[in-house]
């Protein structure tokens, strides 16, 4: 029987039962991809991160319950928290190698973890996508743009809060997921994120979506520092900075649970 440690961390929140829960599984060596996917499906969280030490750096991979993805913010934040706390590296920057290149997580003066991620600025979307998106969301956006995800911009926060998308129509769109956003109250902007195509109907707090949100709102508001809230049911708070071809996304993390996975030796 193979025993692996597992941690469940609520990312982008300073308390449990809020933010976005992610599972983190440190590995001594890589398991077969089918086993990694099976663990993620069993966890049934929006993301499970697998991390493995590689000298002074760490390798990281992210899986939804149905597939591997190339970037995930909240599970990276959770992974850095686990590595710092469980491996005696408190306060040290954690350097990851990933499918999206090198990623660094450091600490700021407020005690938050700070993700250094690639910027993914959106470009205008075509007319056909706008029509499909309006049907899926049930309300026509003011602006439609696209990067890795579709970005739908609305005038008012109420449009974001009341939205109940058609998930089947959403999954049929030619994009990983859909970000909906509007100007905030008490913050610079709000958002929600839907990705039924990759097995995540609504993600509570989405770091990777802010790789697109940050350059969009930084340009629109003519600022480089932004305070964001993701207004899902659980909710989350992000402190952001636009740095040209990189973005910084900062937030807290809280440990909810730790345990042990038991795998049959044949896996």
Backbone bond lengths (Angstrom), bond angles and torsions (degrees), N, CA, C in turn:
res aa  C-N    CA-C-N  psi(-1)  N-CA   C-N-CA  omega(-1)  CA-C   N-CA-C  phi
1 X - - - 1.463 - - 1.535 109.70 -
2 X 1.304 116.89 126.48 1.462 122.22 176.57 1.522 109.46 -93.07
3 X 1.326 115.93 129.74 1.461 121.17 -179.11 1.526 109.31 -113.47
4 X 1.325 115.96 127.96 1.465 121.79 -179.11 1.523 109.53 -125.01
5 X 1.326 117.73 138.05 1.468 119.15 175.28 1.533 110.03 -71.69
6 X 1.315 116.08 149.21 1.460 121.29 175.93 1.529 108.17 -141.71
7 X 1.319 115.56 141.33 1.458 122.46 179.51 1.524 108.35 -128.64
8 X 1.318 116.65 141.25 1.462 120.91 172.59 1.521 107.48 -115.75
9 X 1.329 115.08 121.02 1.462 122.01 -172.69 1.526 108.89 -123.85
10 X 1.337 116.70 134.23 1.461 121.61 173.95 1.528 108.20 -89.29
11 X 1.332 115.77 109.56 1.463 122.17 -175.13 1.517 111.40 -93.05
12 X 1.320 114.85 150.45 1.463 123.88 -177.45 1.523 111.68 63.26
13 X 1.331 114.93 36.76 1.456 121.52 174.90 1.523 108.45 -153.80
14 X 1.349 115.88 145.52 1.461 119.45 176.66 1.523 112.08 -95.30
15 X 1.346 115.95 12.03 1.462 120.38 176.53 1.526 109.56 -149.25
16 X 1.335 116.23 156.40 1.459 120.09 178.68 1.524 110.22 -72.56
17 X 1.327 114.71 163.82 1.463 124.21 -178.89 1.532 112.63 71.04
18 X 1.316 116.97 16.59 1.466 122.36 173.65 1.517 107.41 -140.87
19 X 1.329 116.88 179.90 1.453 119.66 -177.53 1.517 111.41 66.15
20 X 1.322 116.21 -154.97 1.461 121.81 -175.29 1.523 110.20 -119.69
21 X 1.337 118.22 116.17 1.463 119.76 -179.93 1.527 111.95 -73.72
22 X 1.306 115.60 133.66 1.461 122.28 175.51 1.514 109.15 -131.38
23 X 1.311 116.58 144.09 1.459 121.28 171.75 1.528 108.48 -93.28
24 X 1.319 115.56 142.01 1.471 121.94 177.94 1.524 107.71 -127.42
25 X 1.336 115.45 125.57 1.466 120.97 -178.25 1.532 108.70 -124.14
26 X 1.346 118.38 103.03 1.466 120.22 172.94 1.526 110.35 -71.61
27 X 1.334 116.40 136.38 1.464 122.14 -177.19 1.521 110.85 -120.22
28 X 1.341 117.63 144.06 1.462 119.94 172.12 1.524 111.39 -76.92
29 X 1.327 117.07 -27.36 1.467 123.43 176.69 1.528 106.98 -158.91
30 X 1.326 116.37 161.19 1.460 119.46 -175.57 1.524 111.36 -70.91
31 X 1.308 115.32 134.20 1.458 122.45 173.00 1.524 109.19 -87.42
32 X 1.348 117.90 164.09 1.468 119.68 175.01 1.536 110.77 -57.06
33 X 1.313 115.90 146.71 1.466 120.55 -177.90 1.523 112.07 -57.31
34 X 1.335 117.15 -36.54 1.466 119.95 -179.97 1.529 110.63 -63.05
35 X 1.334 117.11 -33.55 1.465 120.52 178.37 1.525 110.84 -72.82
36 X 1.332 116.81 -41.83 1.471 119.99 176.75 1.525 110.45 -58.91
37 X 1.340 116.01 -43.65 1.453 119.48 -179.99 1.527 111.52 -66.23
38 X 1.308 116.78 -38.08 1.467 120.35 179.15 1.534 111.13 -64.64
39 X 1.332 117.01 -39.19 1.467 120.40 177.36 1.525 110.12 -63.77
40 X 1.328 116.49 -44.84 1.468 120.08 179.54 1.524 111.27 -62.69
41 X 1.317 116.75 -40.44 1.465 119.96 177.93 1.529 110.84 -65.11
42 X 1.329 116.61 -39.68 1.468 120.60 179.17 1.528 111.01 -66.25
43 X 1.334 116.63 -38.29 1.469 120.03 177.93 1.527 111.19 -65.86
44 X 1.334 116.17 -36.41 1.463 123.01 177.15 1.529 112.20 57.17
45 X 1.321 116.85 36.47 1.460 123.12 170.85 1.527 108.03 -103.04
46 X 1.328 116.90 165.21 1.463 117.66 -178.80 1.524 111.14 -60.49
47 X 1.339 117.71 -33.17 1.465 120.27 177.20 1.525 111.08 -144.97
48 X 1.322 114.92 142.09 1.463 122.84 165.12 1.518 107.21 -118.90
49 X 1.327 116.86 126.86 1.464 121.83 177.27 1.515 109.88 -102.08
50 X 1.320 115.85 135.09 1.456 122.41 173.77 1.526 107.54 -111.95
51 X 1.330 116.65 128.95 1.460 120.95 -177.68 1.517 109.64 -127.04
52 X 1.326 114.90 146.60 1.465 120.46 179.44 1.522 108.57 -142.74
53 X 1.337 116.16 131.26 1.460 120.63 178.98 1.518 110.17 -65.57
54 X 1.329 114.98 139.81 1.464 122.16 178.79 1.522 107.19 -139.45
55 X 1.331 115.90 81.45 1.459 120.22 -172.70 1.516 109.16 68.59
56 X 1.339 115.91 -126.82 1.468 120.35 177.71 1.531 111.90 -89.76
57 X 1.320 116.93 1.57 1.456 121.63 179.63 1.529 109.45 -112.98
58 X 1.315 115.98 177.84 1.462 121.64 179.84 1.516 109.22 -134.51
59 X 1.296 115.64 140.07 1.462 120.57 170.16 1.528 108.02 -92.56
60 X 1.336 116.49 144.12 1.457 120.81 -178.81 1.522 110.60 -139.62
61 X 1.346 115.23 139.53 1.474 121.91 174.17 1.530 107.14 -135.56
62 X 1.334 115.07 150.26 1.465 120.84 -175.91 1.524 109.82 -126.27
63 X 1.328 115.93 136.79 1.464 121.70 179.50 1.526 109.55 -131.27
64 X 1.337 116.53 132.29 1.459 121.43 165.26 1.533 106.73 -81.57
65 X 1.337 118.82 179.01 1.462 118.53 176.34 1.527 114.12 -62.84
66 X 1.345 117.97 -14.53 1.463 119.07 -175.96 1.523 115.32 -121.30
67 X 1.347 119.07 -16.42 1.470 119.09 -178.18 1.523 111.83 -165.26
68 X 1.344 114.76 164.58 1.459 121.14 174.09 1.523 109.27 -82.12
69 X 1.342 117.11 143.71 1.453 122.06 177.64 1.527 109.14 -120.96
70 X 1.340 115.49 163.47 1.469 118.95 -172.92 1.522 113.80 -93.40
71 X 1.339 117.78 -7.45 1.463 119.76 -179.94 1.523 109.32 -162.50
72 X 1.315 116.99 137.55 1.463 121.38 175.90 1.519 108.66 -150.66
73 X 1.323 115.82 122.03 1.455 119.95 -176.75 1.503 113.77 -77.58
74 X 1.340 117.37 -51.55 1.466 118.24 -172.14 1.525 111.72 -67.02
75 X 1.336 117.81 -34.28 1.467 119.54 178.75 1.526 111.49 -74.26
76 X 1.334 117.70 -26.22 1.468 120.50 173.35 1.512 110.20 -71.03
77 X 1.329 116.73 -42.73 1.461 120.88 175.89 1.532 109.97 -58.88
78 X 1.338 116.27 -46.64 1.461 120.89 179.01 1.523 111.32 -61.81
79 X 1.329 117.13 -40.62 1.472 121.09 -179.84 1.524 111.11 -63.74
80 X 1.330 116.60 -43.05 1.470 119.81 178.88 1.528 110.44 -62.70
81 X 1.335 115.99 -40.02 1.470 119.10 178.02 1.525 110.29 -60.70
82 X 1.329 117.08 -46.43 1.461 121.04 -179.78 1.526 110.74 -61.34
83 X 1.317 117.02 -46.21 1.471 120.57 -178.38 1.524 110.75 -62.78
84 X 1.322 116.96 -44.38 1.466 119.52 179.19 1.527 111.97 -63.12
85 X 1.318 116.79 -44.14 1.460 120.47 -173.63 1.526 113.17 -80.76
86 X 1.323 116.61 -38.58 1.469 120.28 -172.88 1.526 113.43 -92.29
87 X 1.334 117.12 -17.88 1.463 120.06 -178.03 1.532 111.43 -114.14
88 X 1.333 116.85 15.46 1.458 120.87 174.45 1.509 114.37 68.33
89 X 1.325 117.79 34.03 1.469 121.52 -177.45 1.531 111.21 -116.69
90 X 1.330 116.93 33.05 1.459 120.58 -177.95 1.526 110.90 -55.12
91 X 1.329 114.78 131.92 1.458 120.92 176.89 1.516 115.39 80.57
92 X 1.325 117.74 -5.92 1.464 120.29 -179.25 1.528 110.95 -91.53
93 X 1.309 116.35 144.29 1.456 120.75 175.73 1.527 109.34 -67.14
94 X 1.326 115.86 138.10 1.460 122.02 179.22 1.520 107.99 -109.56
95 X 1.326 116.11 126.50 1.464 121.52 -177.69 1.517 109.44 -108.83
96 X 1.333 114.77 123.00 1.461 121.87 -179.19 1.527 110.57 -109.94
97 X 1.331 115.62 146.52 1.457 122.69 166.10 1.521 107.09 -108.10
98 X 1.331 115.86 130.85 1.464 120.13 -171.80 1.522 110.56 -143.63
99 X 1.326 115.86 176.34 1.462 121.44 175.64 1.521 112.07 -64.84
100 X 1.341 117.23 -17.93 1.465 121.57 177.07 1.521 111.76 -103.72
101 X 1.319 116.90 20.62 1.456 120.70 177.95 1.518 111.99 90.95
102 X 1.340 117.45 -169.45 1.460 120.92 -179.26 1.524 111.69 -70.94
103 X 1.339 116.12 137.37 1.456 122.92 179.02 1.525 107.68 -130.88
104 X 1.311 116.71 137.79 1.457 120.97 -179.41 1.527 109.55 -121.18
105 X 1.329 116.53 139.37 1.456 122.31 173.77 1.524 107.37 -123.07
106 X 1.331 115.39 121.34 1.463 121.10 179.73 1.524 109.10 -122.01
107 X 1.328 116.73 -172.66 1.467 121.90 178.99 1.523 109.64 -119.46
108 X 1.339 116.58 142.67 1.461 119.29 176.44 1.522 110.28 -102.49
109 X 1.339 115.65 179.41 1.458 120.44 -175.14 1.530 112.83 -67.94
110 X 1.341 116.79 -17.85 1.463 120.96 178.93 1.527 112.23 -89.90
111 X 1.329 117.29 2.80 1.454 120.96 179.58 1.516 114.01 84.42
112 X 1.346 116.54 8.34 1.462 119.90 178.75 1.520 110.30 -85.39
113 X 1.324 115.78 155.36 1.457 122.20 171.00 1.528 108.16 -86.38
114 X 1.325 116.70 137.38 1.464 122.20 -174.88 1.528 109.60 -119.14
115 X 1.333 115.43 114.75 1.456 120.88 175.82 1.524 110.17 -82.07
116 X 1.310 117.48 135.68 1.468 122.98 170.84 1.522 107.08 -109.27
117 X 1.339 116.37 105.96 1.459 122.91 -171.11 1.523 111.35 -123.33
118 X 1.333 117.42 161.53 1.465 119.60 175.42 1.531 111.33 -69.73
119 X 1.328 116.40 142.85 1.461 121.38 173.62 1.521 109.24 -79.53
120 X 1.343 116.22 137.89 1.469 121.35 178.90 1.531 108.75 -127.79
121 X 1.339 117.70 71.14 1.466 119.84 -176.34 1.525 111.73 -63.39
122 X 1.333 117.24 142.18 1.466 120.02 -178.39 1.519 111.78 -84.02
123 X 1.326 115.10 159.59 1.473 122.58 173.97 1.522 107.50 -123.28
124 X 1.331 118.09 159.41 1.472 119.64 -179.22 1.528 112.02 -57.15
125 X 1.328 115.51 139.39 1.467 121.60 179.12 1.520 109.70 -91.34
126 X 1.341 116.76 160.90 1.465 119.52 -178.98 1.529 110.62 -79.03
127 X 1.308 115.15 165.68 1.468 122.44 -174.64 1.524 111.85 -62.79
128 X 1.327 116.95 -39.02 1.468 120.13 -178.71 1.526 111.42 -61.68
129 X 1.323 116.67 -40.74 1.462 120.43 178.77 1.529 110.47 -64.59
130 X 1.315 116.79 -38.89 1.465 119.75 179.53 1.530 111.02 -59.48
131 X 1.325 116.88 -43.66 1.464 120.71 -179.96 1.524 111.17 -64.73
132 X 1.339 117.83 -44.07 1.464 121.68 178.68 1.519 111.24 -63.76
133 X 1.335 115.39 -39.31 1.459 120.42 -178.35 1.530 111.20 -67.12
134 X 1.323 116.52 -42.96 1.461 120.61 178.67 1.522 110.79 -59.57
135 X 1.317 116.48 -40.66 1.466 120.24 177.99 1.527 110.64 -64.46
136 X 1.322 117.03 -41.82 1.460 120.73 -177.75 1.530 112.16 -69.48
137 X 1.334 116.72 -36.78 1.461 120.85 -175.73 1.524 112.86 -89.33
138 X 1.327 117.07 -23.25 1.454 120.76 178.66 1.509 114.76 84.59
139 X 1.318 117.95 3.16 1.466 122.35 179.73 1.526 108.06 -154.49
140 X 1.309 117.16 130.70 1.464 120.67 -175.18 1.522 110.77 -72.56
141 X 1.330 117.65 128.87 1.466 120.10 178.16 1.528 111.95 -78.26
142 X 1.316 114.65 160.73 1.464 121.62 175.72 1.518 110.70 -72.13
143 X 1.334 116.19 -40.71 1.465 123.20 -177.34 1.522 107.79 -137.37
144 X 1.343 116.32 140.30 1.467 121.34 173.38 1.522 108.09 -125.61
145 X 1.332 115.85 125.26 1.458 121.76 178.88 1.519 108.13 -134.14
146 X 1.335 115.93 173.76 1.460 118.38 -176.81 1.516 110.76 -149.31
147 X 1.322 114.82 138.32 1.461 123.29 167.38 1.527 105.30 -132.49
148 X 1.333 118.95 -126.27 1.466 119.58 170.23 1.523 109.87 -62.70
149 X 1.328 115.39 -37.02 1.461 122.82 177.29 1.527 109.51 -113.79
150 X 1.322 116.28 161.29 1.457 121.46 171.75 1.522 107.98 -80.45
151 X 1.332 116.20 140.00 1.457 122.62 178.66 1.526 108.69 -116.63
152 X 1.325 116.49 118.24 1.463 122.49 178.54 1.523 108.34 -113.30
153 X 1.332 115.78 119.57 1.463 121.67 -174.67 1.529 109.28 -105.66
154 X 1.333 115.61 131.78 1.460 122.29 179.69 1.530 109.83 -118.49
155 X 1.322 115.16 162.38 1.465 120.32 -177.25 1.527 112.99 -78.73
156 X 1.338 116.95 -31.99 1.459 120.15 -171.31 1.524 112.21 -128.96
157 X 1.308 115.55 147.29 1.455 122.12 179.62 1.527 111.61 -61.67
158 X 1.350 116.77 -30.43 1.468 120.03 -178.42 1.523 111.85 -61.46
159 X 1.327 117.19 -33.84 1.468 120.43 177.33 1.520 111.14 -61.28
160 X 1.330 116.22 -38.37 1.459 121.19 -179.86 1.530 110.16 -71.88
161 X 1.304 116.74 -43.68 1.466 120.79 -175.48 1.526 112.83 -66.51
162 X 1.339 118.25 -37.29 1.467 119.96 -174.84 1.525 113.88 -89.77
163 X 1.306 117.38 -3.21 1.463 121.14 -171.80 1.527 112.24 -64.79
164 X 1.335 115.46 133.05 1.459 122.73 175.21 1.533 107.63 -132.57
165 X 1.328 117.55 84.51 1.466 121.11 -172.37 1.524 113.38 -66.67
166 X 1.312 115.07 157.26 1.462 123.48 169.69 1.529 106.43 -81.02
167 X 1.322 117.16 105.12 1.465 120.47 -172.61 1.526 112.44 -67.78
168 X 1.317 118.38 -33.26 1.463 120.14 178.04 1.521 110.03 -65.39
169 X 1.335 117.06 -43.81 1.465 120.50 177.73 1.521 110.55 -66.08
170 X 1.334 116.86 -36.12 1.458 121.15 178.61 1.537 111.15 -64.03
171 X 1.317 116.18 -42.41 1.467 120.31 -178.74 1.522 112.49 -66.83
172 X 1.333 116.79 -22.27 1.465 120.63 -179.47 1.516 112.80 -81.23
173 X 1.334 118.74 -11.67 1.460 121.78 -179.34 1.533 110.46 -69.83
174 X 1.313 115.62 151.40 1.463 121.66 -179.53 1.530 109.67 -85.06
175 X 1.325 116.07 70.09 1.464 122.12 -179.95 1.511 108.56 -166.18
176 X 1.331 116.64 155.29 1.466 120.35 176.59 1.513 110.50 -60.49
177 X 1.354 116.16 -44.62 1.452 120.99 -177.15 1.513 110.66 -162.41
178 X 1.321 115.65 -177.68 1.461 122.48 -177.91 1.524 109.33 -127.42
179 X 1.326 115.70 126.13 1.458 122.65 173.56 1.522 107.50 -99.80
180 X 1.331 117.62 129.70 1.459 121.17 170.72 1.517 107.27 -113.48
181 X 1.331 116.79 139.61 1.458 120.31 -172.49 1.519 110.87 -149.99
182 X 1.328 115.48 158.21 1.462 122.48 178.50 1.525 108.11 -158.45
183 X 1.339 117.59 163.12 1.470 119.54 172.90 1.518 110.37 -57.50
184 X 1.335 116.36 146.35 1.456 120.40 -176.55 1.515 113.62 -97.45
185 X 1.324 114.61 174.90 1.457 122.31 169.11 1.522 107.38 -121.42
186 X 1.322 115.61 120.54 1.456 119.21 -173.90 1.513 112.89 79.24
187 X 1.313 116.72 5.83 1.462 123.54 175.03 1.522 106.90 -156.69
188 X 1.313 117.35 173.04 1.467 120.17 -177.19 1.523 112.99 -77.04
189 X 1.332 116.97 -39.76 1.463 119.64 178.56 1.518 109.99 -155.83
190 X 1.329 114.41 159.13 1.462 121.82 175.12 1.525 108.89 -120.93
191 X 1.319 115.87 163.57 1.469 119.78 179.12 1.518 110.62 -157.20
192 X 1.320 114.67 165.70 1.458 124.04 163.96 1.531 106.55 -139.02
193 X 1.347 115.85 162.28 1.466 119.37 -176.82 1.517 109.77 -139.35
194 X 1.340 115.52 130.05 1.467 122.73 -178.74 1.526 108.83 -123.16
195 X 1.346 116.61 130.70 1.469 120.04 -179.03 1.528 111.02 -145.09
196 X 1.335 118.49 59.27 1.469 119.45 -179.96 1.524 112.91 -63.51
197 X 1.344 117.70 -23.55 1.471 120.42 179.23 1.526 111.70 -60.36
198 X 1.348 117.68 -31.15 1.468 121.06 -179.32 1.529 111.26 -108.57
199 X 1.334 116.55 21.42 1.454 120.56 173.73 1.513 115.50 85.06
200 X 1.350 117.67 16.38 1.462 121.63 -178.94 1.534 108.46 -128.07
201 X 1.344 118.02 89.42 1.470 119.50 -178.25 1.528 112.85 -52.18
202 X 1.340 117.53 -52.92 1.465 121.39 170.61 1.510 109.18 -138.36
203 X 1.329 115.45 127.89 1.459 121.69 177.78 1.528 108.43 -91.65
204 X 1.339 118.84 128.83 1.468 119.97 -174.67 1.530 114.74 -61.37
205 X 1.340 117.42 -45.74 1.468 121.79 178.34 1.523 107.11 -146.29
206 X 1.322 117.06 127.28 1.463 120.69 -166.15 1.523 111.19 -124.60
207 X 1.337 116.34 101.21 1.454 119.80 179.24 1.509 112.68 -62.14
208 X 1.349 117.42 -44.63 1.469 119.86 -175.57 1.525 112.17 -63.93
209 X 1.343 117.73 -31.66 1.468 119.86 176.96 1.521 111.00 -63.28
210 X 1.320 117.06 -28.75 1.468 120.03 179.88 1.525 112.18 -74.72
211 X 1.326 117.50 -11.44 1.465 119.32 170.67 1.528 110.96 -64.76
212 X 1.322 116.21 -23.29 1.469 122.58 175.40 1.521 111.40 -99.42
213 X 1.330 117.10 -40.19 1.459 120.56 -179.90 1.523 112.24 -62.64
214 X 1.308 118.07 -41.46 1.471 120.61 -175.92 1.525 111.78 -62.73
215 X 1.340 120.02 -52.76 1.474 117.30 179.02 1.522 113.38 -62.88
216 X 1.352 117.40 -33.40 1.463 119.05 178.54 1.533 110.58 -64.33
217 X 1.336 117.98 -52.69 1.461 120.51 -175.45 1.527 111.95 -73.97
218 X 1.330 118.05 -31.04 1.464 119.92 176.21 1.526 110.57 -61.34
219 X 1.327 116.47 -42.21 1.460 120.36 178.70 1.527 111.12 -69.69
220 X 1.324 116.72 -43.66 1.469 120.84 -177.56 1.534 111.50 -66.22
221 X 1.322 117.64 -41.16 1.467 121.54 -176.81 1.529 112.75 -92.50
222 X 1.335 116.24 -7.71 1.466 122.55 -179.84 1.531 111.57 58.18
223 X 1.324 114.69 48.65 1.466 122.17 176.70 1.522 107.95 -136.73
224 X 1.329 116.22 168.08 1.466 119.88 175.42 1.524 112.02 -114.54
225 X 1.324 117.84 -20.20 1.468 121.77 178.47 1.521 109.06 -109.02
226 X 1.333 116.57 132.11 1.456 121.81 -174.37 1.521 110.55 -137.31
227 X 1.324 114.78 143.63 1.460 121.92 175.24 1.521 107.04 -110.73
228 X 1.330 117.26 122.71 1.462 121.74 -173.26 1.522 111.09 -124.38
229 X 1.331 114.67 151.82 1.455 121.35 171.70 1.521 109.07 -130.25
230 X 1.324 116.10 136.52 1.463 120.28 171.15 1.523 106.70 -98.97
231 X 1.342 115.61 118.70 1.470 120.26 -167.87 1.524 111.66 -98.09
232 X 1.327 115.95 45.56 1.457 121.65 169.53 1.520 108.74 -72.71
233 X 1.322 117.22 178.40 1.460 120.79 179.28 1.528 111.57 -59.60
234 X 1.338 117.44 -41.52 1.465 120.70 179.40 1.523 110.73 -77.81
235 X 1.319 117.43 -40.07 1.449 122.36 177.19 1.514 113.41 77.19
236 X 1.321 115.59 153.24 1.455 120.97 177.98 1.510 110.66 -160.95
237 X 1.338 115.81 159.66 1.455 122.11 -175.51 1.521 108.51 -126.46
238 X 1.339 115.49 133.32 1.452 121.03 -176.89 1.527 109.43 -131.86
239 X 1.326 115.45 139.69 1.453 122.34 179.14 1.524 107.03 -114.70
240 X 1.325 116.23 116.89 1.456 120.97 -162.65 1.528 112.17 -121.11
241 X 1.326 114.17 157.43 1.466 120.38 176.72 1.519 109.35 -147.78
242 X 1.335 115.90 133.09 1.464 121.84 176.62 1.522 108.90 -92.04
243 X 1.340 115.88 127.34 1.468 121.27 -177.43 1.524 110.19 -131.50
244 X 1.328 117.47 53.49 1.456 120.22 179.59 1.507 111.37 69.96
245 X 1.340 116.59 -113.83 1.466 119.23 -177.96 1.526 113.05 -85.98
246 X 1.337 117.17 6.13 1.462 122.50 175.47 1.527 108.75 -128.79
247 X 1.336 115.38 159.33 1.460 121.24 171.68 1.521 108.51 -131.16
248 X 1.321 115.55 153.41 1.455 121.21 172.08 1.519 108.69 -113.59
249 X 1.331 115.55 136.04 1.465 122.56 -178.64 1.521 106.88 -132.51
250 X 1.334 116.48 115.50 1.454 120.49 -174.33 1.526 111.19 -115.46
251 X 1.322 115.48 146.92 1.462 120.46 177.25 1.519 110.40 -170.75
252 X 1.319 114.87 173.03 1.458 121.65 178.14 1.534 110.08 -92.93
253 X 1.324 115.88 172.34 1.460 121.91 175.71 1.521 108.76 -146.97
254 X 1.338 115.74 146.40 1.462 121.18 -178.42 1.523 109.78 -134.77
255 X 1.314 116.63 129.89 1.461 120.98 178.77 1.527 109.76 -74.89
256 X 1.325 115.78 126.80 1.466 121.08 175.14 1.526 111.09 -98.09
257 X 1.342 116.75 -41.78 1.464 118.74 -170.38 1.520 109.86 -156.96
258 X 1.331 115.97 146.90 1.468 121.23 169.57 1.517 108.05 -134.40
259 X 1.330 115.65 151.74 1.455 119.36 -177.64 1.509 111.72 -168.03
260 X 1.317 115.77 -158.38 1.463 122.09 -176.03 1.525 108.95 -135.37
261 X 1.331 115.98 131.47 1.465 121.99 171.49 1.525 107.29 -90.42
262 X 1.322 117.35 135.79 1.462 122.07 176.41 1.518 108.88 -114.32
263 X 1.322 116.17 114.76 1.449 122.13 -178.89 1.516 111.02 -110.95
264 X 1.325 118.09 138.77 1.473 119.73 171.95 1.523 110.11 -59.44
265 X 1.303 117.89 144.84 1.461 121.68 -175.82 1.512 112.85 -59.50
266 X 1.340 118.66 -27.42 1.474 119.80 -177.85 1.522 112.96 -70.48
267 X 1.358 118.30 -10.75 1.458 119.68 177.78 1.518 110.74 -76.31
